[in-house]
Amino acid sequence: MIYLIHKGVEPQLAFKIMEGVRKGKGIKPEDVEKIRQNSVPDWYIESCKKIKYMFPKAHAVAYVIMAIRVGWFKVYYPLHYYISYFTLRCNAYDIKTMCEGKDSISKRIEDIQTRLNDRELKKTVTNKEVDLISALEVASEMTARGYHFSNISLDYSLANEFIIDPNDDKALIPPFVTIDGLGYNVAKSIVDARNERAFISKQDILSRTQLSTTLLKKLEDLGVLIGIQNENQLQLF
């Protein structure tokens, strides 16, 4: 459009041509004759006829600015970048594997991709595993940079946001919702109950939160409840 205006084409016509070309509709014969009167070269006209889609300049600028912002945080504030990524961009997690470190993460990625590339084994790959690949790849990158994941913490984990481990400035603590089957409302009930007072037993956790025994077992299997007794008992002697 700017080029045509510089050539002396009326702004309204220049805009009309730009919109047609941008959407892959080419340029109308009557418009070709009009712009030829302004000495627009044939190569330009032929190019307009061949273009199928043109990315808007404003969109391109917006994407570049966003890329610079993302890159800046990734370099200078890496853990904040990874917090945002895992909190906002991921919908599948394998916390056990992610907490085990780079080798386990790499093996898990290899396992999924190997099965995806095998005609027979491909059917064994779940939708969750497909979604998991991106999260694991970023987790692998994070661990390669010297950072790692701490386990889910009954004392520190939030409902649905990753945080920096207050006891380890090179680690992230996952939120409760990263556990399969544990939704936001249940996760929030854990945080709300914890904020009222500390949990004293597994029985206390079940009575004051929306956790089911199945989900409590998952927390146990992950090692989240180490040191927590089973029942509300006090030893007097």
C-alpha positions as CSV (number, residue, x, y, z in Angstrom):
1,M,0.0,0.0,0.0
2,I,2.7,2.5,1.0
3,Y,4.6,1.7,-2.3
4,L,1.5,2.4,-4.4
5,I,0.8,5.6,-2.5
6,H,4.5,6.7,-3.2
7,K,3.8,6.0,-6.8
8,G,0.9,8.4,-6.7
9,V,-2.0,5.9,-6.5
10,E,-5.0,7.2,-4.5
11,P,-4.8,5.9,-0.9
12,Q,-8.3,4.3,-1.0
13,L,-7.4,2.4,-4.2
14,A,-4.0,1.4,-2.7
15,F,-5.7,0.1,0.4
16,K,-8.2,-1.9,-1.7
17,I,-5.5,-3.5,-3.7
18,M,-3.5,-4.3,-0.6
19,E,-6.4,-6.0,1.1
20,G,-7.2,-8.1,-2.1
21,V,-3.6,-9.2,-2.5
22,R,-3.2,-9.9,1.2
23,K,-6.1,-12.3,1.2
24,G,-4.9,-14.1,-2.0
25,K,-7.5,-12.6,-4.3
26,G,-5.0,-11.0,-6.6
27,I,-5.6,-7.7,-8.3
28,K,-8.5,-6.8,-10.6
29,P,-7.9,-6.0,-14.3
30,E,-9.5,-2.6,-14.0
31,D,-7.2,-1.8,-11.0
32,V,-4.1,-2.9,-13.0
33,E,-4.9,-0.3,-15.7
34,K,-5.3,2.4,-13.1
35,I,-2.0,1.7,-11.3
36,R,-0.2,1.4,-14.7
37,Q,-1.0,5.1,-15.2
38,N,1.2,5.8,-12.2
39,S,4.1,3.9,-13.7
40,V,3.8,0.9,-11.4
41,P,6.2,-1.7,-12.9
42,D,5.0,-5.0,-14.4
43,W,7.0,-7.1,-11.9
44,Y,5.1,-5.5,-9.1
45,I,1.8,-6.3,-10.7
46,E,2.7,-9.9,-11.5
47,S,3.8,-10.3,-7.9
48,C,0.5,-9.1,-6.7
49,K,-1.2,-11.7,-8.8
50,K,0.9,-14.6,-7.4
51,I,0.8,-13.7,-3.7
52,K,-1.6,-16.1,-1.8
53,Y,-1.2,-14.6,1.6
54,M,0.6,-11.7,3.1
55,F,1.4,-11.5,6.8
56,P,0.3,-8.0,8.2
57,K,3.3,-5.9,9.1
58,A,1.7,-4.9,12.5
59,H,1.3,-8.6,13.4
60,A,4.9,-9.3,12.4
61,V,6.1,-6.4,14.6
62,A,4.0,-7.7,17.5
63,Y,5.4,-11.2,17.2
64,V,8.9,-9.9,17.1
65,I,8.4,-7.8,20.2
66,M,7.0,-10.7,22.0
67,A,9.9,-13.0,20.9
68,I,12.4,-10.4,22.2
69,R,10.5,-10.3,25.6
70,V,10.4,-14.0,25.9
71,G,14.1,-14.3,24.9
72,W,15.1,-11.6,27.4
73,F,13.4,-13.4,30.3
74,K,14.7,-16.8,29.2
75,V,18.3,-15.5,29.3
76,Y,18.2,-13.1,32.4
77,Y,15.3,-14.5,34.5
78,P,15.2,-18.2,33.5
79,L,13.2,-19.5,36.4
80,H,10.6,-16.9,36.0
81,Y,10.4,-17.8,32.4
82,Y,9.9,-21.5,33.2
83,I,7.4,-20.7,35.9
84,S,5.3,-18.9,33.3
85,Y,5.7,-21.6,30.7
86,F,4.8,-24.6,32.9
87,T,2.0,-22.7,34.6
88,L,0.4,-21.2,31.5
89,R,1.4,-23.3,28.4
90,C,1.3,-26.9,29.7
91,N,-1.8,-29.0,30.2
92,A,0.0,-32.3,30.8
93,Y,2.7,-33.2,33.4
94,D,4.7,-36.2,34.5
95,I,5.9,-34.7,37.8
96,K,7.6,-37.9,39.0
97,T,9.8,-38.0,35.8
98,M,10.4,-34.3,35.9
99,C,11.6,-34.4,39.5
100,E,13.9,-37.3,38.8
101,G,16.0,-35.1,36.5
102,K,17.5,-34.9,33.0
103,D,18.2,-38.5,32.3
104,S,14.7,-39.7,33.3
105,I,13.2,-36.9,31.3
106,S,15.2,-37.8,28.2
107,K,14.3,-41.5,28.5
108,R,10.6,-40.6,28.8
109,I,10.7,-38.4,25.7
110,E,12.6,-41.1,23.8
111,D,10.0,-43.7,24.8
112,I,7.1,-41.7,23.6
113,Q,8.7,-40.7,20.3
114,T,9.9,-44.2,19.6
115,R,6.3,-45.5,20.0
116,L,5.0,-42.6,17.9
117,N,7.3,-43.6,15.1
118,D,6.4,-47.3,15.2
119,R,3.3,-48.2,13.2
120,E,2.2,-50.9,15.6
121,L,3.2,-49.2,18.9
122,K,1.7,-45.8,17.9
123,K,-1.7,-46.9,19.0
124,T,-0.4,-47.3,22.6
125,V,0.5,-43.6,22.8
126,T,-2.2,-41.6,24.7
127,N,-3.3,-38.1,24.0
128,K,-1.8,-37.1,27.3
129,E,1.6,-38.4,26.3
130,V,1.4,-36.5,23.0
131,D,0.7,-33.3,25.0
132,L,3.5,-34.2,27.4
133,I,6.3,-34.1,24.9
134,S,6.5,-30.3,24.8
135,A,6.5,-30.0,28.6
136,L,9.2,-32.7,28.8
137,E,11.3,-31.0,26.1
138,V,11.3,-27.7,28.0
139,A,11.9,-29.5,31.3
140,S,14.9,-31.2,29.7
141,E,16.2,-27.8,28.5
142,M,15.7,-26.4,32.0
143,T,17.6,-29.2,33.7
144,A,20.4,-28.9,31.1
145,R,20.8,-25.3,32.3
146,G,21.5,-26.4,35.8
147,Y,18.0,-26.0,37.2
148,H,15.7,-28.7,38.5
149,F,12.3,-29.5,40.0
150,S,11.7,-30.0,43.7
151,N,8.9,-32.3,44.7
152,I,5.3,-31.1,45.3
153,S,5.3,-29.6,48.8
154,L,2.5,-29.8,51.3
155,D,3.9,-26.6,52.9
156,Y,4.7,-24.5,49.8
157,S,2.9,-25.8,46.7
158,L,0.2,-23.5,45.3
159,A,-3.0,-24.7,43.7
160,N,-2.2,-24.1,40.1
161,E,1.1,-22.1,39.8
162,F,4.7,-23.2,39.8
163,I,6.9,-21.2,42.3
164,I,10.6,-20.9,43.0
165,D,11.6,-23.2,45.9
166,P,12.2,-20.9,48.9
167,N,14.9,-23.3,50.1
168,D,16.6,-23.8,46.7
169,D,16.9,-20.8,44.3
170,K,17.7,-23.2,41.4
171,A,14.5,-25.2,41.7
172,L,10.8,-25.0,40.9
173,I,8.0,-26.4,43.1
174,P,5.1,-27.8,41.1
175,P,1.5,-27.0,42.1
176,F,-1.0,-29.6,43.2
177,V,-2.9,-29.6,39.9
178,T,0.0,-31.3,38.2
179,I,-1.1,-34.6,39.8
180,D,-3.4,-36.6,37.5
181,G,-7.0,-36.3,38.5
182,L,-6.5,-33.5,41.0
183,G,-8.4,-30.4,39.8
184,Y,-8.2,-26.8,40.8
185,N,-11.0,-26.9,43.4
186,V,-9.4,-29.8,45.2
187,A,-6.0,-28.1,45.0
188,K,-7.4,-24.8,46.3
189,S,-9.0,-26.7,49.2
190,I,-5.6,-28.0,50.2
191,V,-4.0,-24.5,50.1
192,D,-7.0,-22.9,52.0
193,A,-6.8,-25.6,54.7
194,R,-3.0,-25.3,55.0
195,N,-3.3,-21.5,55.4
196,E,-5.7,-22.0,58.4
197,R,-3.3,-24.3,60.2
198,A,-0.7,-26.9,59.5
199,F,-1.8,-30.5,58.7
200,I,-1.0,-32.9,61.6
201,S,-2.0,-36.2,59.9
202,K,-3.3,-37.9,56.8
203,Q,-6.7,-38.1,58.6
204,D,-6.5,-34.3,59.1
205,I,-5.8,-33.8,55.5
206,L,-8.8,-35.9,54.3
207,S,-11.2,-34.2,56.8
208,R,-10.2,-30.6,56.0
209,T,-9.8,-30.8,52.2
210,Q,-11.6,-32.2,49.2
211,L,-8.9,-34.9,48.6
212,S,-10.2,-38.4,48.1
213,T,-8.3,-41.4,49.4
214,T,-7.2,-42.2,45.8
215,L,-5.6,-38.7,45.5
216,L,-4.1,-39.0,48.9
217,K,-2.5,-42.2,47.8
218,K,-1.0,-40.4,44.8
219,L,0.5,-37.8,47.1
220,E,2.0,-40.7,49.2
221,D,3.4,-42.4,46.2
222,L,5.2,-39.2,45.2
223,G,6.7,-38.8,48.6
224,V,4.8,-35.7,49.4
225,L,3.5,-37.0,52.8
226,I,6.8,-38.3,54.3
227,G,6.8,-37.6,58.0
228,I,3.0,-37.2,58.2
229,Q,1.3,-39.7,60.6
230,N,-1.8,-41.5,59.7
231,E,-4.2,-40.4,62.4
232,N,-4.8,-37.5,64.8
233,Q,-3.1,-39.1,67.8
234,L,-1.0,-37.3,70.4
235,Q,1.6,-39.3,72.4
236,L,1.4,-38.1,76.0
237,F,4.0,-40.4,77.5
